[in-house]
């Protein structure tokens, strides 16, 4: 019989936890047998000393099994695949990727998160669609996936409840940035959805959790090794977050960009490159594509023939939204009271963007939250964002601000200009995709 102090002491002294000790700790998270102070101490011990891969696998599986684990056998005949991003600013990739991959024949049951800190959340973006229910019953969720190939919902209390408690304590004990804890947190929720394969999008840059390539590679390798060790085929892409991804940052404005992307009206090149690369990896892992190029071709066809857009609209309808969202979205989505141009103060090249600052500006506008209890203004954010490397003249529009009043708009314009450096000579722009890890 283990007591909490002994388990904490094992990891505090940099020893390897047994499977039984890990199971006892995770059980204590759910039952409350570990107090908040003991959970915080355990998290700090893991933060300081790390975990071996076998420990991380056991920890992840125990957290996964702390709640409901979905089983698609005898319900769906096909590959169950998903993607997860470590988060950034303007990252609306999931909204495009899930219907594309579903249109190619895979099944994508996607559990999304809310925004926290400077990063946006897919669930918040979907809630800007009138009537959309991000908390359907698990039966409704599963039936929607079976019917149209995908559904994107928010995390339920049934899935990995141990992680929910552990994360809330990590958040207030300075232990968020631990690779073993991040790995188990991400994978326990994802693997609880009964996946055959997973593709990770690990962001790197000044708008990401991992700001160095070394840290991003360490996290990517950890997730790939643990997920594969848990029996789920997993690959990871390291992608750039040194500028906003796409042309928008906010909630409703990102839904507009999603519709424009899926219908072919506008596909910002960096965003398109990330979507296609992730789609290709998902289709290869699902054994639908022979290789990444074949996967890209299949994904592009799903966009070009309109099937991906059709599935996106069906998903909205199945989860409570309108039946004709692709044609009615401009009337349905809430619009900001004030929309103003953000203009370059002088001529030159956009060479540096403090992406985290732009994300925090969206939060300050009301488009995000600093804790889970805050409400969100879905109308605010930035649109028409020009990418790094663009040459501009003084007075050119480099973005638009969407705000609830003039004071908020003027404050956000000043913040955006302070976060954007325009210089005389162009500098080298970071690659969109740094590395693929298998």
One Martini backbone bead per residue (centre of mass of N, CA, C, O) as a GRO file, in nm:
protein
  438
    1UNK     BB    1   0.094   0.038   0.025
    2UNK     BB    2   0.052   0.367  -0.068
    3UNK     BB    3   0.176   0.684   0.002
    4UNK     BB    4   0.214   0.999  -0.101
    5UNK     BB    5   0.495   1.064   0.022
    6UNK     BB    6   0.648   0.827  -0.114
    7UNK     BB    7   0.597   0.905  -0.407
    8UNK     BB    8   0.722   1.183  -0.395
    9UNK     BB    9   1.004   1.093  -0.295
   10UNK     BB   10   1.087   0.931  -0.537
   11UNK     BB   11   1.092   1.177  -0.738
   12UNK     BB   12   1.258   1.377  -0.570
   13UNK     BB   13   1.509   1.155  -0.582
   14UNK     BB   14   1.524   1.054  -0.888
   15UNK     BB   15   1.327   0.819  -0.929
   16UNK     BB   16   1.150   0.546  -1.041
   17UNK     BB   17   0.837   0.486  -1.116
   18UNK     BB   18   0.594   0.278  -1.072
   19UNK     BB   19   0.303   0.167  -1.192
   20UNK     BB   20   0.165   0.168  -0.912
   21UNK     BB   21   0.233   0.459  -0.832
   22UNK     BB   22   0.096   0.595  -1.071
   23UNK     BB   23  -0.188   0.482  -1.027
   24UNK     BB   24  -0.221   0.602  -0.742
   25UNK     BB   25  -0.195   0.898  -0.821
   26UNK     BB   26  -0.428   0.913  -1.028
   27UNK     BB   27  -0.645   0.818  -0.833
   28UNK     BB   28  -0.598   1.062  -0.635
   29UNK     BB   29  -0.696   1.280  -0.832
   30UNK     BB   30  -0.998   1.177  -0.843
   31UNK     BB   31  -1.059   1.116  -0.522
   32UNK     BB   32  -0.859   1.306  -0.325
   33UNK     BB   33  -0.611   1.157  -0.177
   34UNK     BB   34  -0.476   1.395  -0.306
   35UNK     BB   35  -0.375   1.682  -0.234
   36UNK     BB   36  -0.294   1.980  -0.359
   37UNK     BB   37  -0.013   1.984  -0.229
   38UNK     BB   38   0.073   1.701  -0.334
   39UNK     BB   39   0.035   1.756  -0.633
   40UNK     BB   40   0.234   1.993  -0.647
   41UNK     BB   41   0.480   1.831  -0.551
   42UNK     BB   42   0.475   1.624  -0.779
   43UNK     BB   43   0.497   1.820  -1.014
   44UNK     BB   44   0.773   1.936  -0.924
   45UNK     BB   45   0.930   1.672  -0.933
   46UNK     BB   46   0.884   1.629  -1.237
   47UNK     BB   47   0.995   1.898  -1.334
   48UNK     BB   48   1.290   1.853  -1.215
   49UNK     BB   49   1.335   1.519  -1.308
   50UNK     BB   50   1.140   1.379  -1.471
   51UNK     BB   51   1.098   1.111  -1.725
   52UNK     BB   52   1.071   0.821  -1.839
   53UNK     BB   53   0.921   0.668  -2.094
   54UNK     BB   54   0.775   0.450  -1.924
   55UNK     BB   55   0.643   0.653  -1.733
   56UNK     BB   56   0.487   0.819  -1.944
   57UNK     BB   57   0.313   0.590  -2.047
   58UNK     BB   58   0.181   0.512  -1.777
   59UNK     BB   59   0.068   0.794  -1.714
   60UNK     BB   60  -0.106   0.830  -1.966
   61UNK     BB   61  -0.283   0.573  -1.934
   62UNK     BB   62  -0.396   0.643  -1.655
   63UNK     BB   63  -0.532   0.908  -1.742
   64UNK     BB   64  -0.706   0.792  -1.965
   65UNK     BB   65  -0.842   0.571  -1.750
   66UNK     BB   66  -1.000   0.789  -1.556
   67UNK     BB   67  -1.219   0.752  -1.786
   68UNK     BB   68  -1.352   0.771  -2.072
   69UNK     BB   69  -1.327   0.529  -2.348
   70UNK     BB   70  -1.340   0.516  -2.667
   71UNK     BB   71  -1.523   0.285  -2.896
   72UNK     BB   72  -1.526   0.195  -3.255
   73UNK     BB   73  -1.588  -0.082  -3.253
   74UNK     BB   74  -1.862  -0.184  -3.440
   75UNK     BB   75  -1.924   0.127  -3.562
   76UNK     BB   76  -1.658   0.177  -3.736
   77UNK     BB   77  -1.529   0.153  -4.079
   78UNK     BB   78  -1.221   0.285  -4.001
   79UNK     BB   79  -1.009   0.541  -3.961
   80UNK     BB   80  -0.883   0.688  -3.656
   81UNK     BB   81  -0.817   1.038  -3.654
   82UNK     BB   82  -0.580   1.301  -3.547
   83UNK     BB   83  -0.519   1.640  -3.420
   84UNK     BB   84  -0.257   1.843  -3.253
   85UNK     BB   85  -0.203   2.153  -3.093
   86UNK     BB   86   0.003   2.372  -2.893
   87UNK     BB   87  -0.042   2.657  -2.996
   88UNK     BB   88  -0.168   2.996  -3.088
   89UNK     BB   89  -0.199   3.249  -3.342
   90UNK     BB   90  -0.443   3.182  -3.572
   91UNK     BB   91  -0.523   2.870  -3.512
   92UNK     BB   92  -0.751   2.717  -3.763
   93UNK     BB   93  -0.680   2.428  -3.873
   94UNK     BB   94  -0.897   2.225  -3.765
   95UNK     BB   95  -1.142   2.344  -3.929
   96UNK     BB   96  -1.012   2.231  -4.203
   97UNK     BB   97  -0.890   1.946  -4.158
   98UNK     BB   98  -1.123   1.761  -4.075
   99UNK     BB   99  -1.296   1.778  -4.344
  100UNK     BB  100  -1.074   1.690  -4.536
  101UNK     BB  101  -1.014   1.406  -4.417
  102UNK     BB  102  -1.307   1.307  -4.430
  103UNK     BB  103  -1.331   1.338  -4.745
  104UNK     BB  104  -1.099   1.094  -4.772
  105UNK     BB  105  -1.218   0.857  -4.541
  106UNK     BB  106  -1.184   0.948  -4.264
  107UNK     BB  107  -1.197   0.966  -3.900
  108UNK     BB  108  -1.271   1.275  -3.692
  109UNK     BB  109  -1.243   1.291  -3.345
  110UNK     BB  110  -1.258   1.615  -3.203
  111UNK     BB  111  -1.091   1.748  -2.920
  112UNK     BB  112  -1.121   2.062  -2.790
  113UNK     BB  113  -1.010   2.380  -2.684
  114UNK     BB  114  -0.950   2.648  -2.498
  115UNK     BB  115  -0.847   2.943  -2.436
  116UNK     BB  116  -0.515   3.046  -2.303
  117UNK     BB  117  -0.399   3.326  -2.277
  118UNK     BB  118  -0.266   3.394  -2.600
  119UNK     BB  119  -0.438   3.159  -2.694
  120UNK     BB  120  -0.646   3.002  -2.898
  121UNK     BB  121  -0.974   2.838  -2.929
  122UNK     BB  122  -1.174   2.623  -3.096
  123UNK     BB  123  -1.427   2.640  -2.920
  124UNK     BB  124  -1.461   2.950  -2.934
  125UNK     BB  125  -1.497   2.967  -3.238
  126UNK     BB  126  -1.751   2.784  -3.259
  127UNK     BB  127  -1.927   2.971  -3.060
  128UNK     BB  128  -1.971   3.197  -3.290
  129UNK     BB  129  -2.183   2.995  -3.380
  130UNK     BB  130  -2.501   2.980  -3.405
  131UNK     BB  131  -2.601   2.693  -3.204
  132UNK     BB  132  -2.342   2.568  -3.137
  133UNK     BB  133  -2.252   2.246  -2.990
  134UNK     BB  134  -1.974   2.162  -2.777
  135UNK     BB  135  -2.183   1.967  -2.573
  136UNK     BB  136  -2.249   1.689  -2.653
  137UNK     BB  137  -2.318   1.392  -2.653
  138UNK     BB  138  -2.149   1.108  -2.708
  139UNK     BB  139  -2.356   0.989  -2.904
  140UNK     BB  140  -2.375   1.234  -3.092
  141UNK     BB  141  -2.080   1.244  -3.161
  142UNK     BB  142  -2.053   0.956  -3.283
  143UNK     BB  143  -2.282   0.984  -3.497
  144UNK     BB  144  -2.151   1.219  -3.651
  145UNK     BB  145  -1.893   1.078  -3.733
  146UNK     BB  146  -2.034   0.848  -3.887
  147UNK     BB  147  -2.199   1.025  -4.093
  148UNK     BB  148  -1.952   1.261  -4.186
  149UNK     BB  149  -1.644   1.203  -4.029
  150UNK     BB  150  -1.701   1.451  -3.820
  151UNK     BB  151  -1.619   1.618  -3.497
  152UNK     BB  152  -1.621   1.924  -3.300
  153UNK     BB  153  -1.535   1.943  -2.957
  154UNK     BB  154  -1.538   1.961  -2.626
  155UNK     BB  155  -1.431   1.884  -2.340
  156UNK     BB  156  -1.515   1.641  -2.118
  157UNK     BB  157  -1.558   1.508  -1.798
  158UNK     BB  158  -1.508   1.202  -1.896
  159UNK     BB  159  -1.228   1.294  -2.003
  160UNK     BB  160  -0.959   1.286  -1.828
  161UNK     BB  161  -0.998   1.396  -1.516
  162UNK     BB  162  -0.710   1.400  -1.404
  163UNK     BB  163  -0.606   1.631  -1.584
  164UNK     BB  164  -0.787   1.860  -1.492
  165UNK     BB  165  -0.665   1.878  -1.206
  166UNK     BB  166  -0.364   1.893  -1.268
  167UNK     BB  167  -0.368   2.150  -1.441
  168UNK     BB  168  -0.482   2.349  -1.230
  169UNK     BB  169  -0.225   2.312  -1.050
  170UNK     BB  170   0.000   2.379  -1.248
  171UNK     BB  171  -0.097   2.675  -1.307
  172UNK     BB  172  -0.024   2.755  -0.975
  173UNK     BB  173   0.296   2.606  -0.962
  174UNK     BB  174   0.501   2.630  -1.209
  175UNK     BB  175   0.438   2.336  -1.406
  176UNK     BB  176   0.371   2.355  -1.715
  177UNK     BB  177   0.683   2.336  -1.846
  178UNK     BB  178   0.652   2.009  -1.876
  179UNK     BB  179   0.704   1.752  -2.079
  180UNK     BB  180   0.565   1.514  -1.931
  181UNK     BB  181   0.301   1.676  -1.862
  182UNK     BB  182   0.225   1.760  -2.146
  183UNK     BB  183   0.213   1.482  -2.271
  184UNK     BB  184  -0.007   1.359  -2.084
  185UNK     BB  185  -0.223   1.573  -2.131
  186UNK     BB  186  -0.263   1.541  -2.432
  187UNK     BB  187  -0.283   1.220  -2.462
  188UNK     BB  188  -0.510   1.144  -2.266
  189UNK     BB  189  -0.732   1.285  -2.436
  190UNK     BB  190  -0.679   1.168  -2.719
  191UNK     BB  191  -0.677   0.854  -2.649
  192UNK     BB  192  -0.977   0.855  -2.532
  193UNK     BB  193  -1.093   0.857  -2.847
  194UNK     BB  194  -0.982   0.596  -3.003
  195UNK     BB  195  -0.718   0.592  -3.166
  196UNK     BB  196  -0.501   0.503  -3.436
  197UNK     BB  197  -0.406   0.808  -3.499
  198UNK     BB  198  -0.151   1.080  -3.482
  199UNK     BB  199  -0.105   1.441  -3.527
  200UNK     BB  200   0.143   1.677  -3.459
  201UNK     BB  201   0.151   2.037  -3.374
  202UNK     BB  202   0.451   2.196  -3.316
  203UNK     BB  203   0.516   2.494  -3.187
  204UNK     BB  204   0.733   2.775  -3.291
  205UNK     BB  205   0.803   3.069  -3.103
  206UNK     BB  206   0.673   3.387  -2.996
  207UNK     BB  207   0.365   3.225  -3.004
  208UNK     BB  208   0.473   2.987  -2.826
  209UNK     BB  209   0.559   2.757  -2.593
  210UNK     BB  210   0.796   2.701  -2.790
  211UNK     BB  211   1.093   2.900  -2.866
  212UNK     BB  212   1.271   2.650  -2.932
  213UNK     BB  213   1.391   2.391  -3.117
  214UNK     BB  214   1.483   2.212  -2.888
  215UNK     BB  215   1.212   2.206  -2.732
  216UNK     BB  216   1.030   2.113  -2.963
  217UNK     BB  217   1.177   1.843  -3.014
  218UNK     BB  218   1.141   1.726  -2.733
  219UNK     BB  219   0.832   1.723  -2.737
  220UNK     BB  220   0.787   1.563  -2.996
  221UNK     BB  221   0.939   1.308  -2.908
  222UNK     BB  222   0.773   1.250  -2.658
  223UNK     BB  223   0.497   1.213  -2.796
  224UNK     BB  224   0.575   0.997  -3.001
  225UNK     BB  225   0.689   0.785  -2.803
  226UNK     BB  226   0.439   0.756  -2.618
  227UNK     BB  227   0.217   0.695  -2.824
  228UNK     BB  228   0.355   0.447  -2.945
  229UNK     BB  229   0.377   0.303  -2.665
  230UNK     BB  230   0.042   0.312  -2.655
  231UNK     BB  231  -0.049   0.226  -2.973
  232UNK     BB  232  -0.020   0.509  -3.138
  233UNK     BB  233   0.023   0.637  -3.432
  234UNK     BB  234   0.292   0.889  -3.447
  235UNK     BB  235   0.336   1.226  -3.553
  236UNK     BB  236   0.547   1.527  -3.617
  237UNK     BB  237   0.521   1.880  -3.651
  238UNK     BB  238   0.725   2.166  -3.698
  239UNK     BB  239   0.589   2.493  -3.657
  240UNK     BB  240   0.530   2.823  -3.716
  241UNK     BB  241   0.511   3.114  -3.449
  242UNK     BB  242   0.632   3.421  -3.562
  243UNK     BB  243   0.332   3.444  -3.661
  244UNK     BB  244   0.046   3.476  -3.776
  245UNK     BB  245  -0.192   3.243  -3.880
  246UNK     BB  246  -0.275   3.398  -4.134
  247UNK     BB  247  -0.532   3.677  -4.138
  248UNK     BB  248  -0.631   3.592  -3.839
  249UNK     BB  249  -0.748   3.707  -3.496
  250UNK     BB  250  -0.992   3.517  -3.323
  251UNK     BB  251  -1.317   3.411  -3.395
  252UNK     BB  252  -1.512   3.501  -3.624
  253UNK     BB  253  -1.276   3.574  -3.818
  254UNK     BB  254  -1.183   3.271  -3.839
  255UNK     BB  255  -1.441   3.161  -3.964
  256UNK     BB  256  -1.427   3.325  -4.219
  257UNK     BB  257  -1.153   3.209  -4.314
  258UNK     BB  258  -1.250   2.919  -4.329
  259UNK     BB  259  -1.462   2.956  -4.548
  260UNK     BB  260  -1.272   3.082  -4.759
  261UNK     BB  261  -1.092   2.834  -4.774
  262UNK     BB  262  -1.296   2.602  -4.843
  263UNK     BB  263  -1.421   2.775  -5.101
  264UNK     BB  264  -1.161   2.945  -5.238
  265UNK     BB  265  -1.134   3.257  -5.190
  266UNK     BB  266  -0.900   3.210  -4.953
  267UNK     BB  267  -0.537   3.107  -4.933
  268UNK     BB  268  -0.307   3.129  -4.725
  269UNK     BB  269   0.001   3.003  -4.772
  270UNK     BB  270   0.094   2.914  -4.488
  271UNK     BB  271  -0.167   2.778  -4.403
  272UNK     BB  272  -0.180   2.578  -4.640
  273UNK     BB  273   0.083   2.429  -4.578
  274UNK     BB  274  -0.003   2.317  -4.303
  275UNK     BB  275  -0.261   2.170  -4.383
  276UNK     BB  276  -0.135   1.981  -4.600
  277UNK     BB  277   0.077   1.843  -4.421
  278UNK     BB  278  -0.121   1.725  -4.211
  279UNK     BB  279  -0.307   1.574  -4.403
  280UNK     BB  280  -0.094   1.387  -4.520
  281UNK     BB  281  -0.017   1.246  -4.252
  282UNK     BB  282  -0.301   1.140  -4.183
  283UNK     BB  283  -0.339   0.969  -4.448
  284UNK     BB  284  -0.097   0.788  -4.406
  285UNK     BB  285  -0.173   0.679  -4.117
  286UNK     BB  286  -0.459   0.570  -4.248
  287UNK     BB  287  -0.392   0.432  -4.533
  288UNK     BB  288  -0.486   0.627  -4.784
  289UNK     BB  289  -0.193   0.709  -4.833
  290UNK     BB  290   0.120   0.639  -4.962
  291UNK     BB  291   0.211   0.946  -4.938
  292UNK     BB  292   0.242   1.278  -4.896
  293UNK     BB  293   0.172   1.357  -5.190
  294UNK     BB  294  -0.088   1.196  -5.207
  295UNK     BB  295  -0.221   1.345  -4.970
  296UNK     BB  296  -0.223   1.624  -5.101
  297UNK     BB  297  -0.394   1.550  -5.345
  298UNK     BB  298  -0.644   1.460  -5.189
  299UNK     BB  299  -0.689   1.727  -5.034
  300UNK     BB  300  -0.717   1.911  -5.282
  301UNK     BB  301  -0.963   1.768  -5.399
  302UNK     BB  302  -1.152   1.820  -5.151
  303UNK     BB  303  -1.148   2.124  -5.209
  304UNK     BB  304  -1.214   2.151  -5.519
  305UNK     BB  305  -1.502   1.976  -5.497
  306UNK     BB  306  -1.638   2.067  -5.198
  307UNK     BB  307  -1.647   1.843  -4.971
  308UNK     BB  308  -1.524   1.986  -4.724
  309UNK     BB  309  -1.732   2.215  -4.706
  310UNK     BB  310  -1.978   2.030  -4.673
  311UNK     BB  311  -1.890   1.899  -4.405
  312UNK     BB  312  -1.875   2.155  -4.240
  313UNK     BB  313  -2.176   2.225  -4.270
  314UNK     BB  314  -2.284   1.959  -4.151
  315UNK     BB  315  -2.161   1.988  -3.873
  316UNK     BB  316  -2.312   2.241  -3.791
  317UNK     BB  317  -2.593   2.118  -3.819
  318UNK     BB  318  -2.558   1.866  -3.626
  319UNK     BB  319  -2.461   2.094  -3.385
  320UNK     BB  320  -2.703   2.343  -3.423
  321UNK     BB  321  -2.684   2.484  -3.674
  322UNK     BB  322  -2.712   2.575  -3.971
  323UNK     BB  323  -2.777   2.450  -4.309
  324UNK     BB  324  -2.639   2.737  -4.461
  325UNK     BB  325  -2.356   2.866  -4.373
  326UNK     BB  326  -2.191   2.930  -4.641
  327UNK     BB  327  -2.425   3.161  -4.717
  328UNK     BB  328  -2.491   3.292  -4.401
  329UNK     BB  329  -2.243   3.385  -4.221
  330UNK     BB  330  -2.249   3.701  -4.246
  331UNK     BB  331  -2.527   3.718  -4.088
  332UNK     BB  332  -2.461   3.539  -3.829
  333UNK     BB  333  -2.214   3.674  -3.747
  334UNK     BB  334  -2.064   3.859  -3.532
  335UNK     BB  335  -2.005   4.212  -3.508
  336UNK     BB  336  -1.825   4.472  -3.470
  337UNK     BB  337  -1.859   4.804  -3.392
  338UNK     BB  338  -1.543   4.835  -3.467
  339UNK     BB  339  -1.374   4.910  -3.783
  340UNK     BB  340  -1.019   4.938  -3.848
  341UNK     BB  341  -0.737   5.059  -3.968
  342UNK     BB  342  -0.396   4.949  -4.000
  343UNK     BB  343  -0.113   5.159  -4.041
  344UNK     BB  344   0.166   5.239  -4.170
  345UNK     BB  345   0.422   5.467  -4.056
  346UNK     BB  346   0.619   5.332  -4.271
  347UNK     BB  347   0.851   5.229  -4.486
  348UNK     BB  348   0.892   4.873  -4.588
  349UNK     BB  349   0.951   4.579  -4.397
  350UNK     BB  350   0.809   4.305  -4.256
  351UNK     BB  351   1.026   4.158  -3.993
  352UNK     BB  352   0.866   4.182  -3.706
  353UNK     BB  353   0.675   3.971  -3.472
  354UNK     BB  354   0.484   3.987  -3.171
  355UNK     BB  355   0.269   3.740  -3.124
  356UNK     BB  356   0.191   3.740  -2.827
  357UNK     BB  357   0.095   4.037  -2.818
  358UNK     BB  358  -0.141   3.993  -3.013
  359UNK     BB  359  -0.287   3.785  -2.843
  360UNK     BB  360  -0.320   3.977  -2.592
  361UNK     BB  361  -0.491   4.184  -2.745
  362UNK     BB  362  -0.733   4.000  -2.787
  363UNK     BB  363  -0.787   3.960  -2.489
  364UNK     BB  364  -0.826   4.267  -2.418
  365UNK     BB  365  -1.082   4.288  -2.610
  366UNK     BB  366  -1.235   3.985  -2.530
  367UNK     BB  367  -1.127   3.718  -2.711
  368UNK     BB  368  -1.032   3.613  -2.427
  369UNK     BB  369  -0.863   3.439  -2.148
  370UNK     BB  370  -0.717   3.410  -1.811
  371UNK     BB  371  -0.972   3.239  -1.736
  372UNK     BB  372  -1.237   3.002  -1.736
  373UNK     BB  373  -1.464   3.230  -1.635
  374UNK     BB  374  -1.454   3.388  -1.879
  375UNK     BB  375  -1.581   3.569  -2.120
  376UNK     BB  376  -1.654   3.605  -2.479
  377UNK     BB  377  -1.576   3.808  -2.759
  378UNK     BB  378  -1.639   3.709  -3.088
  379UNK     BB  379  -1.592   3.990  -3.263
  380UNK     BB  380  -1.299   4.018  -3.199
  381UNK     BB  381  -0.991   4.145  -3.364
  382UNK     BB  382  -0.803   4.037  -3.649
  383UNK     BB  383  -0.752   4.141  -3.992
  384UNK     BB  384  -0.575   4.157  -4.279
  385UNK     BB  385  -0.298   4.022  -4.241
  386UNK     BB  386   0.026   4.078  -4.290
  387UNK     BB  387   0.310   3.935  -4.368
  388UNK     BB  388   0.611   3.859  -4.354
  389UNK     BB  389   0.800   4.050  -4.608
  390UNK     BB  390   0.634   4.281  -4.665
  391UNK     BB  391   0.587   4.554  -4.870
  392UNK     BB  392   0.553   4.895  -4.754
  393UNK     BB  393   0.375   5.190  -4.716
  394UNK     BB  394   0.291   5.465  -4.599
  395UNK     BB  395  -0.055   5.393  -4.511
  396UNK     BB  396  -0.079   5.109  -4.525
  397UNK     BB  397  -0.259   4.822  -4.486
  398UNK     BB  398  -0.182   4.562  -4.228
  399UNK     BB  399  -0.468   4.582  -4.078
  400UNK     BB  400  -0.759   4.494  -3.878
  401UNK     BB  401  -0.986   4.619  -3.638
  402UNK     BB  402  -1.194   4.453  -3.385
  403UNK     BB  403  -1.428   4.635  -3.183
  404UNK     BB  404  -1.648   4.770  -2.930
  405UNK     BB  405  -1.464   5.038  -2.931
  406UNK     BB  406  -1.261   5.309  -2.976
  407UNK     BB  407  -1.063   5.268  -2.742
  408UNK     BB  408  -0.992   4.975  -2.804
  409UNK     BB  409  -0.895   5.022  -3.090
  410UNK     BB  410  -0.663   5.223  -3.030
  411UNK     BB  411  -0.507   5.039  -2.838
  412UNK     BB  412  -0.466   4.800  -3.043
  413UNK     BB  413  -0.316   4.957  -3.257
  414UNK     BB  414  -0.072   5.026  -3.081
  415UNK     BB  415   0.002   4.732  -3.018
  416UNK     BB  416   0.045   4.634  -3.309
  417UNK     BB  417   0.268   4.837  -3.386
  418UNK     BB  418   0.463   4.750  -3.154
  419UNK     BB  419   0.468   4.436  -3.272
  420UNK     BB  420   0.564   4.583  -3.550
  421UNK     BB  421   0.836   4.563  -3.773
  422UNK     BB  422   0.972   4.820  -3.985
  423UNK     BB  423   1.216   4.787  -4.241
  424UNK     BB  424   1.435   4.848  -4.501
  425UNK     BB  425   1.524   4.547  -4.482
  426UNK     BB  426   1.515   4.228  -4.556
  427UNK     BB  427   1.464   3.931  -4.390
  428UNK     BB  428   1.474   3.626  -4.282
  429UNK     BB  429   1.235   3.380  -4.305
  430UNK     BB  430   1.080   3.153  -4.156
  431UNK     BB  431   0.986   2.852  -4.167
  432UNK     BB  432   0.696   2.674  -4.168
  433UNK     BB  433   0.858   2.394  -4.180
  434UNK     BB  434   1.105   2.223  -4.000
  435UNK     BB  435   0.985   1.926  -3.906
  436UNK     BB  436   0.977   1.564  -3.908
  437UNK     BB  437   0.845   1.327  -3.664
  438UNK     BB  438   0.869   0.948  -3.617
   0.00000   0.00000   0.00000
